[in-house]
Amino acid sequence: MAKRNFEWATVMYEHSSYDVCVAMYHDEVFQVDEIRPIDSEIDITPVMDVRVIGWMFEKAKDEIEQREDLPYPSTTYIGRQVGEW
């Protein structure tokens, strides 16, 4: 099974949507790689407040961990599966 190096999630912040790219290795999430306004190719992380980046990272991580289509099971997904038994 191939690992994914990056995962994308869409996050709402102050009435706008952003695509957040999170650098990942298996089910370990490391850091935000870039943040783009929806329909943009421009990375805005260099001009963002570090607290907003951190908030978006947490939201993106939560969304990614809820996915069932990852090539590896996230710990959140495994917990949901165990709870269904």
PyMOL Python script that loads the backbone (N, CA, C, O; Angstrom):
from pymol import cmd

cmd.read_pdbstr("""\
ATOM      1  N   MET A   1       0.845  -1.178   0.000  1.00  0.00           N
ATOM      2  CA  MET A   1       0.000   0.000   0.000  1.00  0.00           C
ATOM      3  C   MET A   1       0.894   1.246   0.000  1.00  0.00           C
ATOM      4  O   MET A   1       1.779   1.377   0.846  1.00  0.00           O
ATOM      5  N   ALA A   2       0.665   2.140  -0.933  1.00  0.00           N
ATOM      6  CA  ALA A   2       1.495   3.332  -1.055  1.00  0.00           C
ATOM      7  C   ALA A   2       1.097   4.378  -0.024  1.00  0.00           C
ATOM      8  O   ALA A   2      -0.084   4.556   0.276  1.00  0.00           O
ATOM      9  N   LYS A   3       2.083   5.056   0.504  1.00  0.00           N
ATOM     10  CA  LYS A   3       1.794   6.130   1.449  1.00  0.00           C
ATOM     11  C   LYS A   3       1.458   7.402   0.693  1.00  0.00           C
ATOM     12  O   LYS A   3       1.871   7.569  -0.455  1.00  0.00           O
ATOM     13  N   ARG A   4       0.735   8.276   1.306  1.00  0.00           N
ATOM     14  CA  ARG A   4       0.472   9.591   0.737  1.00  0.00           C
ATOM     15  C   ARG A   4       1.356  10.577   1.461  1.00  0.00           C
ATOM     16  O   ARG A   4       1.493  10.508   2.683  1.00  0.00           O
ATOM     17  N   ASN A   5       1.945  11.474   0.743  1.00  0.00           N
ATOM     18  CA  ASN A   5       2.784  12.489   1.359  1.00  0.00           C
ATOM     19  C   ASN A   5       1.988  13.724   1.772  1.00  0.00           C
ATOM     20  O   ASN A   5       2.368  14.431   2.705  1.00  0.00           O
ATOM     21  N   PHE A   6       0.886  13.980   1.073  1.00  0.00           N
ATOM     22  CA  PHE A   6       0.094  15.169   1.351  1.00  0.00           C
ATOM     23  C   PHE A   6      -1.385  14.837   1.266  1.00  0.00           C
ATOM     24  O   PHE A   6      -1.799  14.003   0.461  1.00  0.00           O
ATOM     25  N   GLU A   7      -2.165  15.485   2.088  1.00  0.00           N
ATOM     26  CA  GLU A   7      -3.622  15.396   2.036  1.00  0.00           C
ATOM     27  C   GLU A   7      -4.173  16.813   2.004  1.00  0.00           C
ATOM     28  O   GLU A   7      -3.621  17.717   2.632  1.00  0.00           O
ATOM     29  N   TRP A   8      -5.257  17.003   1.275  1.00  0.00           N
ATOM     30  CA  TRP A   8      -5.917  18.296   1.185  1.00  0.00           C
ATOM     31  C   TRP A   8      -7.258  18.239   1.905  1.00  0.00           C
ATOM     32  O   TRP A   8      -7.951  17.222   1.875  1.00  0.00           O
ATOM     33  N   ALA A   9      -7.608  19.334   2.545  1.00  0.00           N
ATOM     34  CA  ALA A   9      -8.915  19.467   3.185  1.00  0.00           C
ATOM     35  C   ALA A   9      -9.408  20.890   2.954  1.00  0.00           C
ATOM     36  O   ALA A   9      -8.610  21.823   2.855  1.00  0.00           O
ATOM     37  N   THR A  10     -10.705  21.049   2.869  1.00  0.00           N
ATOM     38  CA  THR A  10     -11.297  22.378   2.714  1.00  0.00           C
ATOM     39  C   THR A  10     -11.803  22.838   4.076  1.00  0.00           C
ATOM     40  O   THR A  10     -12.510  22.108   4.771  1.00  0.00           O
ATOM     41  N   VAL A  11     -11.431  24.058   4.442  1.00  0.00           N
ATOM     42  CA  VAL A  11     -11.754  24.620   5.749  1.00  0.00           C
ATOM     43  C   VAL A  11     -12.463  25.958   5.548  1.00  0.00           C
ATOM     44  O   VAL A  11     -12.054  26.776   4.724  1.00  0.00           O
ATOM     45  N   MET A  12     -13.532  26.164   6.315  1.00  0.00           N
ATOM     46  CA  MET A  12     -14.223  27.462   6.316  1.00  0.00           C
ATOM     47  C   MET A  12     -13.609  28.334   7.409  1.00  0.00           C
ATOM     48  O   MET A  12     -13.396  27.887   8.536  1.00  0.00           O
ATOM     49  N   TYR A  13     -13.330  29.581   7.054  1.00  0.00           N
ATOM     50  CA  TYR A  13     -12.799  30.540   8.028  1.00  0.00           C
ATOM     51  C   TYR A  13     -13.312  31.923   7.660  1.00  0.00           C
ATOM     52  O   TYR A  13     -13.087  32.395   6.546  1.00  0.00           O
ATOM     53  N   GLU A  14     -13.996  32.571   8.585  1.00  0.00           N
ATOM     54  CA  GLU A  14     -14.550  33.909   8.393  1.00  0.00           C
ATOM     55  C   GLU A  14     -15.292  34.047   7.064  1.00  0.00           C
ATOM     56  O   GLU A  14     -15.005  34.948   6.276  1.00  0.00           O
ATOM     57  N   HIS A  15     -16.239  33.158   6.824  1.00  0.00           N
ATOM     58  CA  HIS A  15     -17.141  33.194   5.662  1.00  0.00           C
ATOM     59  C   HIS A  15     -16.451  32.937   4.326  1.00  0.00           C
ATOM     60  O   HIS A  15     -17.015  33.243   3.275  1.00  0.00           O
ATOM     61  N   SER A  16     -15.242  32.379   4.349  1.00  0.00           N
ATOM     62  CA  SER A  16     -14.538  32.018   3.124  1.00  0.00           C
ATOM     63  C   SER A  16     -14.017  30.588   3.255  1.00  0.00           C
ATOM     64  O   SER A  16     -13.825  30.083   4.361  1.00  0.00           O
ATOM     65  N   SER A  17     -13.792  29.949   2.114  1.00  0.00           N
ATOM     66  CA  SER A  17     -13.270  28.578   2.108  1.00  0.00           C
ATOM     67  C   SER A  17     -11.816  28.581   1.650  1.00  0.00           C
ATOM     68  O   SER A  17     -11.410  29.360   0.788  1.00  0.00           O
ATOM     69  N   TYR A  18     -11.054  27.689   2.254  1.00  0.00           N
ATOM     70  CA  TYR A  18      -9.630  27.561   1.936  1.00  0.00           C
ATOM     71  C   TYR A  18      -9.282  26.092   1.781  1.00  0.00           C
ATOM     72  O   TYR A  18      -9.802  25.237   2.498  1.00  0.00           O
ATOM     73  N   ASP A  19      -8.394  25.810   0.835  1.00  0.00           N
ATOM     74  CA  ASP A  19      -7.830  24.476   0.704  1.00  0.00           C
ATOM     75  C   ASP A  19      -6.550  24.436   1.529  1.00  0.00           C
ATOM     76  O   ASP A  19      -5.652  25.259   1.349  1.00  0.00           O
ATOM     77  N   VAL A  20      -6.481  23.475   2.426  1.00  0.00           N
ATOM     78  CA  VAL A  20      -5.333  23.340   3.314  1.00  0.00           C
ATOM     79  C   VAL A  20      -4.613  22.048   2.964  1.00  0.00           C
ATOM     80  O   VAL A  20      -5.206  20.970   2.993  1.00  0.00           O
ATOM     81  N   CYS A  21      -3.336  22.161   2.634  1.00  0.00           N
ATOM     82  CA  CYS A  21      -2.511  21.001   2.312  1.00  0.00           C
ATOM     83  C   CYS A  21      -1.702  20.642   3.554  1.00  0.00           C
ATOM     84  O   CYS A  21      -0.936  21.454   4.072  1.00  0.00           O
ATOM     85  N   VAL A  22      -1.888  19.409   4.018  1.00  0.00           N
ATOM     86  CA  VAL A  22      -1.213  18.937   5.223  1.00  0.00           C
ATOM     87  C   VAL A  22      -0.194  17.875   4.832  1.00  0.00           C
ATOM     88  O   VAL A  22      -0.544  16.885   4.189  1.00  0.00           O
ATOM     89  N   ALA A  23       1.056  18.073   5.214  1.00  0.00           N
ATOM     90  CA  ALA A  23       2.102  17.084   4.958  1.00  0.00           C
ATOM     91  C   ALA A  23       1.884  15.924   5.920  1.00  0.00           C
ATOM     92  O   ALA A  23       1.766  16.123   7.129  1.00  0.00           O
ATOM     93  N   MET A  24       1.830  14.694   5.368  1.00  0.00           N
ATOM     94  CA  MET A  24       1.509  13.519   6.183  1.00  0.00           C
ATOM     95  C   MET A  24       2.448  12.366   5.862  1.00  0.00           C
ATOM     96  O   MET A  24       3.033  12.301   4.781  1.00  0.00           O
ATOM     97  N   TYR A  25       2.579  11.464   6.820  1.00  0.00           N
ATOM     98  CA  TYR A  25       3.267  10.198   6.608  1.00  0.00           C
ATOM     99  C   TYR A  25       2.442   9.133   7.308  1.00  0.00           C
ATOM    100  O   TYR A  25       2.300   9.163   8.530  1.00  0.00           O
ATOM    101  N   HIS A  26       1.908   8.209   6.562  1.00  0.00           N
ATOM    102  CA  HIS A  26       0.959   7.193   7.052  1.00  0.00           C
ATOM    103  C   HIS A  26      -0.148   7.886   7.821  1.00  0.00           C
ATOM    104  O   HIS A  26      -0.837   8.717   7.229  1.00  0.00           O
ATOM    105  N   ASP A  27      -0.367   7.609   9.080  1.00  0.00           N
ATOM    106  CA  ASP A  27      -1.440   8.290   9.810  1.00  0.00           C
ATOM    107  C   ASP A  27      -0.887   9.338  10.762  1.00  0.00           C
ATOM    108  O   ASP A  27      -1.577   9.763  11.689  1.00  0.00           O
ATOM    109  N   GLU A  28       0.353   9.759  10.539  1.00  0.00           N
ATOM    110  CA  GLU A  28       0.956  10.818  11.348  1.00  0.00           C
ATOM    111  C   GLU A  28       0.845  12.134  10.583  1.00  0.00           C
ATOM    112  O   GLU A  28       1.288  12.219   9.438  1.00  0.00           O
ATOM    113  N   VAL A  29       0.272  13.136  11.186  1.00  0.00           N
ATOM    114  CA  VAL A  29       0.137  14.436  10.563  1.00  0.00           C
ATOM    115  C   VAL A  29       1.243  15.322  11.099  1.00  0.00           C
ATOM    116  O   VAL A  29       1.438  15.419  12.311  1.00  0.00           O
ATOM    117  N   PHE A  30       1.967  15.967  10.199  1.00  0.00           N
ATOM    118  CA  PHE A  30       3.103  16.759  10.639  1.00  0.00           C
ATOM    119  C   PHE A  30       2.870  18.259  10.636  1.00  0.00           C
ATOM    120  O   PHE A  30       3.030  18.896  11.677  1.00  0.00           O
ATOM    121  N   GLN A  31       2.502  18.846   9.511  1.00  0.00           N
ATOM    122  CA  GLN A  31       2.415  20.299   9.439  1.00  0.00           C
ATOM    123  C   GLN A  31       1.604  20.742   8.232  1.00  0.00           C
ATOM    124  O   GLN A  31       1.332  19.959   7.322  1.00  0.00           O
ATOM    125  N   VAL A  32       1.220  22.022   8.244  1.00  0.00           N
ATOM    126  CA  VAL A  32       0.561  22.623   7.089  1.00  0.00           C
ATOM    127  C   VAL A  32       1.638  22.877   6.044  1.00  0.00           C
ATOM    128  O   VAL A  32       2.668  23.483   6.342  1.00  0.00           O
ATOM    129  N   ASP A  33       1.403  22.419   4.834  1.00  0.00           N
ATOM    130  CA  ASP A  33       2.338  22.665   3.749  1.00  0.00           C
ATOM    131  C   ASP A  33       2.001  23.971   3.038  1.00  0.00           C
ATOM    132  O   ASP A  33       2.887  24.769   2.735  1.00  0.00           O
ATOM    133  N   GLU A  34       0.710  24.182   2.776  1.00  0.00           N
ATOM    134  CA  GLU A  34       0.270  25.436   2.181  1.00  0.00           C
ATOM    135  C   GLU A  34      -1.220  25.614   2.392  1.00  0.00           C
ATOM    136  O   GLU A  34      -1.942  24.658   2.675  1.00  0.00           O
ATOM    137  N   ILE A  35      -1.669  26.852   2.251  1.00  0.00           N
ATOM    138  CA  ILE A  35      -3.084  27.202   2.347  1.00  0.00           C
ATOM    139  C   ILE A  35      -3.396  28.090   1.152  1.00  0.00           C
ATOM    140  O   ILE A  35      -2.693  29.063   0.876  1.00  0.00           O
ATOM    141  N   ARG A  36      -4.473  27.730   0.448  1.00  0.00           N
ATOM    142  CA  ARG A  36      -4.883  28.485  -0.736  1.00  0.00           C
ATOM    143  C   ARG A  36      -6.351  28.858  -0.609  1.00  0.00           C
ATOM    144  O   ARG A  36      -7.155  28.036  -0.169  1.00  0.00           O
ATOM    145  N   PRO A  37      -6.718  30.078  -0.982  1.00  0.00           N
ATOM    146  CA  PRO A  37      -8.141  30.372  -1.118  1.00  0.00           C
ATOM    147  C   PRO A  37      -8.720  29.441  -2.188  1.00  0.00           C
ATOM    148  O   PRO A  37      -8.021  29.081  -3.135  1.00  0.00           O
ATOM    149  N   ILE A  38      -9.972  29.055  -2.046  1.00  0.00           N
ATOM    150  CA  ILE A  38     -10.619  28.185  -3.034  1.00  0.00           C
ATOM    151  C   ILE A  38     -10.457  28.799  -4.419  1.00  0.00           C
ATOM    152  O   ILE A  38     -10.558  30.013  -4.592  1.00  0.00           O
ATOM    153  N   ASP A  39     -10.204  27.943  -5.398  1.00  0.00           N
ATOM    154  CA  ASP A  39     -10.029  28.341  -6.800  1.00  0.00           C
ATOM    155  C   ASP A  39      -8.815  29.237  -7.021  1.00  0.00           C
ATOM    156  O   ASP A  39      -8.809  30.063  -7.934  1.00  0.00           O
ATOM    157  N   SER A  40      -7.792  29.079  -6.194  1.00  0.00           N
ATOM    158  CA  SER A  40      -6.569  29.854  -6.352  1.00  0.00           C
ATOM    159  C   SER A  40      -5.365  28.919  -6.291  1.00  0.00           C
ATOM    160  O   SER A  40      -5.411  27.877  -5.638  1.00  0.00           O
ATOM    161  N   GLU A  41      -4.322  29.288  -6.953  1.00  0.00           N
ATOM    162  CA  GLU A  41      -3.070  28.533  -6.905  1.00  0.00           C
ATOM    163  C   GLU A  41      -2.036  29.238  -6.032  1.00  0.00           C
ATOM    164  O   GLU A  41      -0.872  28.837  -6.004  1.00  0.00           O
ATOM    165  N   ILE A  42      -2.448  30.279  -5.324  1.00  0.00           N
ATOM    166  CA  ILE A  42      -1.518  31.090  -4.537  1.00  0.00           C
ATOM    167  C   ILE A  42      -1.505  30.628  -3.088  1.00  0.00           C
ATOM    168  O   ILE A  42      -2.543  30.592  -2.427  1.00  0.00           O
ATOM    169  N   ASP A  43      -0.321  30.277  -2.601  1.00  0.00           N
ATOM    170  CA  ASP A  43      -0.127  29.894  -1.206  1.00  0.00           C
ATOM    171  C   ASP A  43      -0.079  31.161  -0.362  1.00  0.00           C
ATOM    172  O   ASP A  43       0.779  32.020  -0.567  1.00  0.00           O
ATOM    173  N   ILE A  44      -1.008  31.274   0.592  1.00  0.00           N
ATOM    174  CA  ILE A  44      -1.075  32.493   1.405  1.00  0.00           C
ATOM    175  C   ILE A  44      -0.468  32.326   2.789  1.00  0.00           C
ATOM    176  O   ILE A  44      -0.534  33.252   3.598  1.00  0.00           O
ATOM    177  N   THR A  45       0.120  31.176   3.085  1.00  0.00           N
ATOM    178  CA  THR A  45       0.682  30.977   4.433  1.00  0.00           C
ATOM    179  C   THR A  45       1.746  32.009   4.806  1.00  0.00           C
ATOM    180  O   THR A  45       1.825  32.368   5.981  1.00  0.00           O
ATOM    181  N   PRO A  46       2.575  32.510   3.874  1.00  0.00           N
ATOM    182  CA  PRO A  46       3.587  33.491   4.292  1.00  0.00           C
ATOM    183  C   PRO A  46       3.016  34.785   4.866  1.00  0.00           C
ATOM    184  O   PRO A  46       3.711  35.488   5.599  1.00  0.00           O
ATOM    185  N   VAL A  47       1.765  35.112   4.548  1.00  0.00           N
ATOM    186  CA  VAL A  47       1.178  36.360   5.040  1.00  0.00           C
ATOM    187  C   VAL A  47       0.109  36.127   6.103  1.00  0.00           C
ATOM    188  O   VAL A  47      -0.605  37.056   6.481  1.00  0.00           O
ATOM    189  N   MET A  48      -0.005  34.887   6.586  1.00  0.00           N
ATOM    190  CA  MET A  48      -1.043  34.562   7.564  1.00  0.00           C
ATOM    191  C   MET A  48      -0.511  34.600   8.992  1.00  0.00           C
ATOM    192  O   MET A  48       0.676  34.382   9.235  1.00  0.00           O
ATOM    193  N   ASP A  49      -1.402  34.879   9.919  1.00  0.00           N
ATOM    194  CA  ASP A  49      -1.100  34.810  11.348  1.00  0.00           C
ATOM    195  C   ASP A  49      -0.895  33.346  11.736  1.00  0.00           C
ATOM    196  O   ASP A  49      -1.681  32.485  11.343  1.00  0.00           O
ATOM    197  N   VAL A  50       0.136  33.069  12.488  1.00  0.00           N
ATOM    198  CA  VAL A  50       0.460  31.690  12.867  1.00  0.00           C
ATOM    199  C   VAL A  50      -0.678  31.039  13.662  1.00  0.00           C
ATOM    200  O   VAL A  50      -0.853  29.822  13.589  1.00  0.00           O
ATOM    201  N   ARG A  51      -1.447  31.818  14.413  1.00  0.00           N
ATOM    202  CA  ARG A  51      -2.580  31.257  15.164  1.00  0.00           C
ATOM    203  C   ARG A  51      -3.684  30.788  14.228  1.00  0.00           C
ATOM    204  O   ARG A  51      -4.326  29.770  14.490  1.00  0.00           O
ATOM    205  N   VAL A  52      -3.914  31.520  13.134  1.00  0.00           N
ATOM    206  CA  VAL A  52      -4.924  31.115  12.153  1.00  0.00           C
ATOM    207  C   VAL A  52      -4.451  29.854  11.428  1.00  0.00           C
ATOM    208  O   VAL A  52      -5.242  28.943  11.184  1.00  0.00           O
ATOM    209  N   ILE A  53      -3.176  29.802  11.088  1.00  0.00           N
ATOM    210  CA  ILE A  53      -2.623  28.601  10.457  1.00  0.00           C
ATOM    211  C   ILE A  53      -2.821  27.402  11.374  1.00  0.00           C
ATOM    212  O   ILE A  53      -3.236  26.337  10.917  1.00  0.00           O
ATOM    213  N   GLY A  54      -2.531  27.562  12.654  1.00  0.00           N
ATOM    214  CA  GLY A  54      -2.711  26.476  13.621  1.00  0.00           C
ATOM    215  C   GLY A  54      -4.158  26.028  13.714  1.00  0.00           C
ATOM    216  O   GLY A  54      -4.437  24.830  13.777  1.00  0.00           O
ATOM    217  N   TRP A  55      -5.089  26.991  13.724  1.00  0.00           N
ATOM    218  CA  TRP A  55      -6.518  26.667  13.783  1.00  0.00           C
ATOM    219  C   TRP A  55      -6.933  25.902  12.540  1.00  0.00           C
ATOM    220  O   TRP A  55      -7.638  24.897  12.635  1.00  0.00           O
ATOM    221  N   MET A  56      -6.497  26.376  11.360  1.00  0.00           N
ATOM    222  CA  MET A  56      -6.833  25.693  10.111  1.00  0.00           C
ATOM    223  C   MET A  56      -6.218  24.298  10.065  1.00  0.00           C
ATOM    224  O   MET A  56      -6.838  23.362   9.559  1.00  0.00           O
ATOM    225  N   PHE A  57      -5.015  24.158  10.586  1.00  0.00           N
ATOM    226  CA  PHE A  57      -4.363  22.855  10.651  1.00  0.00           C
ATOM    227  C   PHE A  57      -5.216  21.872  11.447  1.00  0.00           C
ATOM    228  O   PHE A  57      -5.430  20.745  11.001  1.00  0.00           O
ATOM    229  N   GLU A  58      -5.702  22.277  12.608  1.00  0.00           N
ATOM    230  CA  GLU A  58      -6.524  21.402  13.443  1.00  0.00           C
ATOM    231  C   GLU A  58      -7.814  21.015  12.732  1.00  0.00           C
ATOM    232  O   GLU A  58      -8.219  19.854  12.772  1.00  0.00           O
ATOM    233  N   LYS A  59      -8.463  21.980  12.081  1.00  0.00           N
ATOM    234  CA  LYS A  59      -9.701  21.690  11.343  1.00  0.00           C
ATOM    235  C   LYS A  59      -9.425  20.737  10.183  1.00  0.00           C
ATOM    236  O   LYS A  59     -10.174  19.784   9.971  1.00  0.00           O
ATOM    237  N   ALA A  60      -8.356  20.990   9.433  1.00  0.00           N
ATOM    238  CA  ALA A  60      -8.006  20.120   8.307  1.00  0.00           C
ATOM    239  C   ALA A  60      -7.662  18.721   8.793  1.00  0.00           C
ATOM    240  O   ALA A  60      -8.084  17.732   8.194  1.00  0.00           O
ATOM    241  N   LYS A  61      -6.905  18.634   9.867  1.00  0.00           N
ATOM    242  CA  LYS A  61      -6.528  17.335  10.430  1.00  0.00           C
ATOM    243  C   LYS A  61      -7.775  16.566  10.840  1.00  0.00           C
ATOM    244  O   LYS A  61      -7.876  15.369  10.571  1.00  0.00           O
ATOM    245  N   ASP A  62      -8.727  17.235  11.486  1.00  0.00           N
ATOM    246  CA  ASP A  62      -9.971  16.572  11.888  1.00  0.00           C
ATOM    247  C   ASP A  62     -10.725  16.035  10.679  1.00  0.00           C
ATOM    248  O   ASP A  62     -11.228  14.912  10.703  1.00  0.00           O
ATOM    249  N   GLU A  63     -10.803  16.847   9.610  1.00  0.00           N
ATOM    250  CA  GLU A  63     -11.502  16.399   8.399  1.00  0.00           C
ATOM    251  C   GLU A  63     -10.791  15.201   7.771  1.00  0.00           C
ATOM    252  O   GLU A  63     -11.438  14.231   7.377  1.00  0.00           O
ATOM    253  N   ILE A  64      -9.480  15.266   7.678  1.00  0.00           N
ATOM    254  CA  ILE A  64      -8.705  14.182   7.072  1.00  0.00           C
ATOM    255  C   ILE A  64      -8.874  12.895   7.872  1.00  0.00           C
ATOM    256  O   ILE A  64      -9.019  11.820   7.289  1.00  0.00           O
ATOM    257  N   GLU A  65      -8.857  12.992   9.187  1.00  0.00           N
ATOM    258  CA  GLU A  65      -8.972  11.797  10.025  1.00  0.00           C
ATOM    259  C   GLU A  65     -10.346  11.150   9.941  1.00  0.00           C
ATOM    260  O   GLU A  65     -10.496   9.982  10.300  1.00  0.00           O
ATOM    261  N   GLN A  66     -11.349  11.882   9.477  1.00  0.00           N
ATOM    262  CA  GLN A  66     -12.698  11.328   9.347  1.00  0.00           C
ATOM    263  C   GLN A  66     -12.893  10.559   8.043  1.00  0.00           C
ATOM    264  O   GLN A  66     -13.886   9.849   7.891  1.00  0.00           O
ATOM    265  N   ARG A  67     -11.978  10.688   7.123  1.00  0.00           N
ATOM    266  CA  ARG A  67     -12.113  10.042   5.818  1.00  0.00           C
ATOM    267  C   ARG A  67     -11.941   8.538   5.929  1.00  0.00           C
ATOM    268  O   ARG A  67     -11.130   8.036   6.708  1.00  0.00           O
ATOM    269  N   GLU A  68     -12.721   7.842   5.135  1.00  0.00           N
ATOM    270  CA  GLU A  68     -12.632   6.388   5.107  1.00  0.00           C
ATOM    271  C   GLU A  68     -11.881   5.896   3.879  1.00  0.00           C
ATOM    272  O   GLU A  68     -11.619   4.699   3.756  1.00  0.00           O
ATOM    273  N   ASP A  69     -11.524   6.808   2.957  1.00  0.00           N
ATOM    274  CA  ASP A  69     -10.877   6.414   1.705  1.00  0.00           C
ATOM    275  C   ASP A  69      -9.359   6.549   1.733  1.00  0.00           C
ATOM    276  O   ASP A  69      -8.711   6.411   0.696  1.00  0.00           O
ATOM    277  N   LEU A  70      -8.786   6.813   2.892  1.00  0.00           N
ATOM    278  CA  LEU A  70      -7.329   6.922   2.980  1.00  0.00           C
ATOM    279  C   LEU A  70      -6.700   5.561   2.722  1.00  0.00           C
ATOM    280  O   LEU A  70      -7.319   4.535   3.005  1.00  0.00           O
ATOM    281  N   PRO A  71      -5.479   5.534   2.190  1.00  0.00           N
ATOM    282  CA  PRO A  71      -4.831   4.247   1.916  1.00  0.00           C
ATOM    283  C   PRO A  71      -4.376   3.539   3.188  1.00  0.00           C
ATOM    284  O   PRO A  71      -3.850   2.427   3.125  1.00  0.00           O
ATOM    285  N   TYR A  72      -4.570   4.162   4.314  1.00  0.00           N
ATOM    286  CA  TYR A  72      -4.234   3.601   5.618  1.00  0.00           C
ATOM    287  C   TYR A  72      -5.349   4.016   6.562  1.00  0.00           C
ATOM    288  O   TYR A  72      -5.937   5.080   6.368  1.00  0.00           O
ATOM    289  N   PRO A  73      -5.657   3.240   7.551  1.00  0.00           N
ATOM    290  CA  PRO A  73      -6.723   3.642   8.487  1.00  0.00           C
ATOM    291  C   PRO A  73      -6.214   4.668   9.493  1.00  0.00           C
ATOM    292  O   PRO A  73      -5.194   4.451  10.148  1.00  0.00           O
ATOM    293  N   SER A  74      -6.927   5.787   9.614  1.00  0.00           N
ATOM    294  CA  SER A  74      -6.560   6.750  10.646  1.00  0.00           C
ATOM    295  C   SER A  74      -7.019   6.213  11.990  1.00  0.00           C
ATOM    296  O   SER A  74      -7.897   5.353  12.052  1.00  0.00           O
ATOM    297  N   THR A  75      -6.437   6.709  13.052  1.00  0.00           N
ATOM    298  CA  THR A  75      -6.822   6.227  14.381  1.00  0.00           C
ATOM    299  C   THR A  75      -8.273   6.579  14.675  1.00  0.00           C
ATOM    300  O   THR A  75      -8.954   5.824  15.369  1.00  0.00           O
ATOM    301  N   THR A  76      -8.763   7.699  14.168  1.00  0.00           N
ATOM    302  CA  THR A  76     -10.163   8.066  14.369  1.00  0.00           C
ATOM    303  C   THR A  76     -11.070   7.075  13.651  1.00  0.00           C
ATOM    304  O   THR A  76     -12.079   6.647  14.212  1.00  0.00           O
ATOM    305  N   TYR A  77     -10.729   6.706  12.424  1.00  0.00           N
ATOM    306  CA  TYR A  77     -11.532   5.750  11.664  1.00  0.00           C
ATOM    307  C   TYR A  77     -11.545   4.396  12.367  1.00  0.00           C
ATOM    308  O   TYR A  77     -12.596   3.761  12.459  1.00  0.00           O
ATOM    309  N   ILE A  78     -10.411   3.955  12.857  1.00  0.00           N
ATOM    310  CA  ILE A  78     -10.348   2.674  13.578  1.00  0.00           C
ATOM    311  C   ILE A  78     -11.248   2.738  14.817  1.00  0.00           C
ATOM    312  O   ILE A  78     -11.961   1.782  15.124  1.00  0.00           O
ATOM    313  N   GLY A  79     -11.207   3.870  15.524  1.00  0.00           N
ATOM    314  CA  GLY A  79     -12.055   4.017  16.708  1.00  0.00           C
ATOM    315  C   GLY A  79     -13.533   3.946  16.368  1.00  0.00           C
ATOM    316  O   GLY A  79     -14.318   3.370  17.122  1.00  0.00           O
ATOM    317  N   ARG A  80     -13.925   4.533  15.226  1.00  0.00           N
ATOM    318  CA  ARG A  80     -15.316   4.471  14.808  1.00  0.00           C
ATOM    319  C   ARG A  80     -15.699   3.036  14.469  1.00  0.00           C
ATOM    320  O   ARG A  80     -16.799   2.594  14.801  1.00  0.00           O
ATOM    321  N   GLN A  81     -14.810   2.313  13.816  1.00  0.00           N
ATOM    322  CA  GLN A  81     -15.093   0.929  13.456  1.00  0.00           C
ATOM    323  C   GLN A  81     -15.276   0.076  14.706  1.00  0.00           C
ATOM    324  O   GLN A  81     -16.197  -0.740  14.760  1.00  0.00           O
ATOM    325  N   VAL A  82     -14.431   0.243  15.698  1.00  0.00           N
ATOM    326  CA  VAL A  82     -14.539  -0.527  16.933  1.00  0.00           C
ATOM    327  C   VAL A  82     -15.842  -0.195  17.635  1.00  0.00           C
ATOM    328  O   VAL A  82     -16.507  -1.084  18.166  1.00  0.00           O
ATOM    329  N   GLY A  83     -16.218   1.102  17.642  1.00  0.00           N
ATOM    330  CA  GLY A  83     -17.456   1.511  18.288  1.00  0.00           C
ATOM    331  C   GLY A  83     -18.703   0.945  17.645  1.00  0.00           C
ATOM    332  O   GLY A  83     -19.742   0.835  18.296  1.00  0.00           O
ATOM    333  N   GLU A  84     -18.612   0.582  16.359  1.00  0.00           N
ATOM    334  CA  GLU A  84     -19.784   0.040  15.654  1.00  0.00           C
ATOM    335  C   GLU A  84     -20.025  -1.420  15.967  1.00  0.00           C
ATOM    336  O   GLU A  84     -21.111  -1.928  15.687  1.00  0.00           O
ATOM    337  N   TRP A  85     -19.068  -2.107  16.529  1.00  0.00           N
ATOM    338  CA  TRP A  85     -19.245  -3.532  16.828  1.00  0.00           C
ATOM    339  C   TRP A  85     -20.177  -3.683  17.953  1.00  0.00           C
ATOM    340  O   TRP A  85     -20.466  -4.805  18.368  1.00  0.00           O
TER     341      TRP A  85
END
""", "prot")
cmd.dss("prot")
cmd.show_as("cartoon", "prot")
cmd.util.cbc("prot")
cmd.orient("prot")
